[in-house]
Amino acid sequence: MLGNFYGEFVKYGGNDGNSLGIVLTPRHITSLMTELISVNKSDFVLDPACGTGAFLISAMNRMLEQAENEEERLDIKQNRLFGIEIQQKLFTIATTNMILRGDGKSNLIRDNSLTFDSNIMKKHGINKILMNPPYSQAKNDQTQHLSELSFIQHSLDMMIVGGKLCAIVPQSTMVGKTKHEKRSYWKIILLKQ
């Protein structure tokens, strides 16, 4: 109940990230995405731009429903959920959000997921990634590293072979805003098939 209250407080408390250009993912979308990639209790889940932790909470809830005993529930909470967030305020909110939902040992990391060593996550066996990457305002090649495709491409490198990634991206991501993005999109599709 306290976790639900906190979620509503963040949503209506004027601290939902909109002033930072951040759009938080609604609960019904995070739940749908965990279903789309069939998150289960034996998965290792990552959100490389975790914001307030909404995807991790949805994944945790789905995994806990499948857990058969307290040992499995503890394993899920301590070993199977990973998040990366660069912004201190959002990192603090994500940490608090996870603690209030009964998960004080979630593997949250305050870092830049674009420069984070992808091999670290592969060693953890990450096989499911849920994400809503920061929407790019990129207008030229100098800011290209901020595009949604860059987040997706680096996230795919963090995952073991055979994993699944589900991401929310603007429609323009699929057709590209710049020549570089258009080439990158097809490169990602071809490399990951």
PyMOL commands that set and color helices and strands:
alter all, ss='L'
color gray80, all
select helices_A, chain A and resi 2-12+18-20+27-36+54-66+70-79+88-100+118-123+141-146+148-157+171-175+179-191
alter helices_A, ss='H'
color red, helices_A
select strands_A, chain A and resi 45-47+81-85+107-110+128-131+164-167
alter strands_A, ss='S'
color yellow, strands_A
deselect
rebuild
show_as cartoon
